[in-house]
Each structure stands twice: as C-alpha cells, then as structure tokens.
C-alpha cells in the first residue's frame, strides 16, 4: 500500500506543503508527489519558493522561472489518465509587483509605488517581506481553477518558519492603530512641507541627513501615503492566508527529514512551532533511511563460525553472492563487515525515528524512503523515488 496520507490528499485535491531542513531531499519528494498526482489524472502544479535550482534539476530542466511551464509526462505509466504537470520557481520581485498591482486603486498609484525607492528596498531586503510575498503568491496559486492540486516546496526550515508566520506579522503591522501612528505625523509633514520640519529641527535634521539622507525620509513618507489605500486589501488577504494554513481541509503540511539526530531534532522543533501557530501537521517523511541488511544476526554468527573452514566457505560463497576474485574467506568477511555496519546504521536510524514519532506526534503518519544510489535528475528517477510513497498509477481509461 502507498502512503495513504498523500494518496488521499491527491485524491481530495489538497494543497500540499513540504517543509524541512536543507539537504534532506525535500524538493525531490515534493516533485515526486506532484508527478504521481499528475499520473493519477490530476492537474498538478509544483512550485518552489527556494531560490536554489533543485526543482529544475529534479525535473531534468535547464531552468525554471516565475511562469508555470508544462512538463511532458507522456511516456510514463499513468499518462493515459489525462493528468498534467506544471512547475515554476517563484521570483520574489515579480511576485511583489503582481501583489501591489492587485491592491492598487489606480494605475497612477501603482506606478508611484513601483518606482518608490523605499518600496524597492523593502521587497529586496526587509526581513519578512519576501516571506509575505511568497505566502500571498501561494494563496493566489491554490485558488487558480486550472489546477486540482498545488504542491509547495518551501525554503529550508529557518526560512519556512518566517514563511508561515508572515500573515500574522503583516496583520500585526497593518493593525489600524499602528498604521495610524505612521500616517498621522507623516501627513502633517506632507501638509506643512519638509522645509518647515527642517527649520524647526535643524540639529535633528542634520543628524538624519548624515545617517540616511532627508530624501530617504521623504521617500518613506511618500511610500506610506501611496500605500494607505492598499492596507485594507492586504489586511483581508493576510487573514485569508492565515485561515487557509490552519484549515486541514484545504492545506496539508508535511515535514521531510533525514533519520539522523540533528535532522530529527530540527523536525521536532518545527512540528512544535507549527502546533503553536495552530497549523496542523499532516505527514512526516524520513528520507535516506538505512535498511537492515538481508543477512540476519543469526546467519551472521553462523557464518563467522565458519570463517576458518575454507571448504565450507567455498560452498557458501555463491549463495551469498560474494566476489569470486577474492578468497572465499576474505569475500565473506567483507560481506559480514558491510552487513554489520549497515545493521548499526539501521538500528541508529530506527532509534531516531521512534523519537520523531513520540515527540512530533504519534498519530502523524510517517513514511520512510531508503537510500538510493543515484541522483534525482530526471522524470524516470523521480518516478522511482515516488514509488516508495505511492502505489503504481492505475489507468482510468
């Protein structure tokens, strides 16, 4: 049986959000999930908000941009079901401009904001602004009628937390009282002019000019005034985004990790933070998990006892599939050493996964993916990766 949580989510047309630390295979697993959804007849979009090009690499593409591009899945099993797969990588600057265009009350006001130097600074460097833009874009994508399912690949955990907290932070900022504190003094300055301010506060202005330049303050005041008409729309959007993340009927959040101590620790902390934010965790995936070796502990002990019996080893070697270019004893010894090491790694992984279940939530479904001896760099390998999560797609034609 496939991983029922993801199987059911794809069937119910959920939005799936993959979270986790860097280097755990999160992007590849998000892409594999999107691919298998498409092979089940769904219209799927997979989008990454991580600026790294891992999504393009896993799909075997040279590049991805801010526009969704169709991926040719016609040669894969299940393509006859009529599904489609699209992919995109979020460009923050373009997404921010699109968001402003959505809330601008006129073309003139839109152009004033887009050309405001303070706006450019905010969208490029202000902490939290890019996460808010990414969240707003995600909300737009999941509401687009041309897709049944949207799969989101987030940035590594540290940035993903900012991503999930962005709507509430923006709501706090857009609180009417706070905005009013910005607007009242700025409107007074605009009414009387910066020259009056300069004459009455020469020493203050002198210091401000040295630190930031008075023109920066002027740009900031213009930005706040131009943005005033957009506050209401952004506040409403923030509330909708926050509600969408908290609604398990719309969105399923999952964490991908490795089975080592540090990755599991980070996954546990992230799971607890999601719980504090009121965002239900829907699934866990442990990637690159060591499997116990095919040889049992009893067989290993029996073989060790035969290591000095050349005749017995010669008869046993073919059954164990050892290299005949070595002596039978050396070949079996090498095999046993590898099996013993693999067994220790597997035992350590199981210890950490038990801890993950206990501390992240015993009721949360957990899937495990074994080590694969190949990079995920095309659709065939992506399909193979997904086979550890999903049953083979069935033809509906």
N, C-alpha and C positions, 0 to 999 in steps of 0.2 A: 504494500500500500504506500502511496505517496504521502508527503507531508500534508496532512488533512487541513491544517490551518490555511496554508497557501492555496491548496486546491479549492477549498470553499471560498476563499477570498476572491480568486479569479472568477469563479462561477457567479458570485454575487456582485461583481463589478465594483469592488472596493478600490480605494486609493491605498497603495502600499508604500510605506516609507521605511527605507533601510538606513539604519544608523550603526555607528561603531567606530572604533579607533582606526587609524591609518594602517594599511598593510595587512589587513585580515581577509581580503577578498570580497569586501562589501559590494564594490561596484560590479564585479563579475557576477555575483549572486543576484544582484538586482537585475542585471541584463539577462541572466539565465531565466529568471522568473518571468520577465516581460516576454521573452522568446516563447516560453512554453504556454503563456497565456494566448499569444497570437496563434500558436499551433492548435489551440483548442477552439479557434474560431472567434476570438475576441479582437477588438480593435484596441491595440495597446500602444501607449506612449511611455517610453522610458526617458527620464530627464535627470541629468546630474547638475548639482549646484556646486560641485567641487571643481575648481578651475584646472585641476590636473586632467590629462587627456586619457585617463584609464578607460572611460566608457568607449571612446572611439577605438582604442586598442582592442578591447574585448570583442567588439563587433567587427574587427578587421577593417576599420575605416581609416583613411588618412587624417580626417579631421571632422569635427562637429561644430556647429555654430548655434546661434540663437533661434534659428528656424528649424522646425521639425522636418527631418528627412526620412523618406521611406526606406526600409531595409528589405532587400529581396530575400524572402524565406521560401521561395517556390520549390526548391529542391529538397526540402526537409520533410520528414514524415509528419503528417498533420496539416500540411499547407493546403490540402484539398478542402479543409474545413472553412476556408474563406476568411480567415483572420488576417490582420495586418499588424506590422510592427513599425513604429516610428521612433526616432531618437533625436535628442537635442542636448546641447550644453548651454546652460544659462549664461548670458552675457549681462553683467550687472549694470553697466552704463545704459545699454539699450533697454533693459527691463525697467530701470528707473525712469527713463524718459517716457516709456509707454505708460507707466503708472501715473506720472504727472499729467500726461495727456488725457487720461481717464477722468481726472478730477478737475481739470482746468475749466473755468467757467467761460472762457473765450480763447480764441486763437492768440489774441494780443497778450492776454495774461500768461498763456502757455509759453510764448516766446520770451517774455520777460523773465520767467523763472528759469527756463533752459539756458539763458545767456547770463544768468546771475552767477558771479564768481563764487559766492558763498554756497550756492546750490551745488556747483561743481566740486567744491571742497568736501561737502557733506557726502555726496554719492561716491567719492573716491576714497575717503579716509576716515570719516567719523564712525566710531565704534557703534555697532548695532544697526546702522543704516542699511548696509548691504544685506544683512540677515532679514530685515523687514522687507526689503525689495524682493528678496528671494521667496519669502513666505507669501507675499502678495501675488507674485507671478505663479507660484504653485497653486494658489486658490483659483486664479484665472484658468489655469490648465485643467484642473479637475472639474471645472464647470463647463468645459467645452464639449458640445454634444457629439463631436466626431470621434470621441474616444470612449470606450467602455471602461477601461482601466488605465490609471496613471501610476507608474512606478517611479518613486523618487529616490535617487541616490544622494544622500546628504554628504556634507564635508565631514572630516574626522570629528570625533566626539566633542572636543572642546568647542569647536565652532558650531556643531549641531545644537548644543545647548543654547547658544545665542540665537540660533535659528528658531527654536521652539519658544523662547522667551520673548522674541521680537514683538509679537502682537500686544502682549500685556505691557511691555515697556513703552510702546508707542501710545497705547491707551493712557498710560500714566502721564506721558508728556502732553498729550492732546486734551487732558483734563481742562475744562473751561477755565477754572481758576488760574491754572498755571499759564495757559496761553494768554489770559488777560494780563498777567503780570508782565509778560513780554510786550504786549501790544500797547498798553496804556502809556508808558514812558516813551516808547518809540514814536507813537502817534503825536505826542506833544512835541518831540524833537522835529518831526517832519513838518508840523504846523508852524513852528517858530523858526525853523531852519538851523542848520549846523553852525552857522556863524554866531548866532545868539549863544549857543552852547559853548562855543569856543571863547567868546568874550567873558562869559561868566565863570569859566572854569579853566583858566589858562594853564595852571600847573597840572591839572588832571589831564587836559588835552595833550599837553607836551609829553607826558609820560605815555599816554595811549598811542600817540603818533610814533614814539620810539619803539614801542612794543609791537604794535600791529598795524599802525597807519590809520589815520582817520577815515581814509577811503574804505577800509575794511569794515569799519563800523557803519558807514553809510550803506555799503553793500548788504550788510546783515539786516539793517532796518528795512531796506527795500525788499529783501527776501521774505521777512516776516509779514510785511504788508501784503505782498503779492500772494503769499501762501495762505492768507487768512481765509479766503473763500473756499479753500480746499480742505480745511481742517475737519469739517463735518463729514465729508465723504470718506476721508482717511480714518476717522474715528469709527464710522459704521463698518468699514472694511476690516478694521482690526478686530472688532467684535465678532464678525462673521468668521474670520480666520481662526480665532481662538476657539470658537464653538465647533468648528469643523475638526480641529485636532482633538477635542475632547469627546467627540461623538464616535464611538466604536462602530456604529452602523455605516459611517461614511469612510473612516480612515482607520487603517491598522498599522500600528508602529511596531517595528521589529529591530532587534539588536543582533549584529553579527560580531563574533569574537573568535579568537583562537582559544585553544584549550590550555594555554599556559597561565601562570599565576597573575602576571601583570595585566594581560588582556581580560581575564575573568574579573579581576578587581575593578577595572575600568567599566566593564559591562554592568557590574552590580551597582556601582555608584550612579551610572547613567539611568539604570532602571528605577532606582530610588528617587532620583530627581524627576523623572517623568511622572512618577506617582504623586510627588509633591505638587506638580503642576496640574494634576487632575487629568493626565493623558494616559489612557490605558495601554499597557504593553501587550501586544498580541502574539508575538512569537520570538523565539531565540534560535539562532543558528550558530553552531560551533563548527568552524571550518578548519581543514587540515588536521583532523584528529588522527592520532596514531591508532592503528588497529592491532589487536593482539595477533601474534604470529600463528601460522597454521599448525605449528608443532606444539603439542600440549606439554605441560610441565612434566607429566609422567613419561611421555615419549622422550623428552629431553634427557631426563635422568637415566632412562634405559639406554639411550644412545651413548651418553657419557661413559657408562659402564662397559661399553664395547670398544672404546677408542684404542685399546691395546690389542684388539683381535682383528688383524688385517683381513683374514678370510671373511669374517662376519661383516666388516665394513665394506668389503668389495661387493658383497651381495646386497647390502643395504643402500649403497650409494645411488644406484639407478632409481630406486623407489623414492629417494629424497630429491632427485633431480640435481645432484651436485655435479660440479665441473670435473670431467674425467681427465683433464690435463693435469690436475693435481693428484697427489696420492689420495686414496680414499679417506685416510685418517685426517689429513690436512683439510680436505674439502668439507668433511662432516664437521670438523672443529670450527671452520669458518662459518658454516651454516648455523651452528649452535650459538656461536658468539653473536651473530647478527640477530638471531631469534631472541636471545636473552636481552639484548639491548632494546629491541623493539618491544619486548614484553614490559620492560621497565618504563619506557616512554608511554606505552598504552595505559599502564597502571597509574602513572602520574596524571595523565590526561583525565582518566575517569575520576580521580580524586577531585580535580579542579571542577569538572562538570557537575559532580554531586554538590559541590559548594555553590556553583552557579544556580542550580535548581533550588537549593534551600534558601539562598539569600535574595535571589531576584524574583522568586515566586514559584512555588512548587506546582502550581496549576497552569503555568505558562508552557505551552508546547515547545519542546526542544528538538531540533533536528541536528544530526551530525554528518559532516562531509569528510571523507577520508583524504589523505594526501594524494594528490595527482602528480604524476611525474612529467607534466607538461604545462606550459604557459597557456592561458586562455586568450587566444588572439584571433579567433575566427568563429563562425557560427557553428561549425561541427563540434569544436571543443566546448563551446558554450552550451550546446545541446547535451553533450556528455555530462557537463557539470550539473545541468538541470535534472538529469536522470536520477541523481541521488535525492532529489526533492520531489519529483513528480513521476506518476505513472506514465507509461507511453501514451501519447495523444491518440484518441480513437477517431476514426473517420465518422463524420456525421452526414456524409452524402450517400 
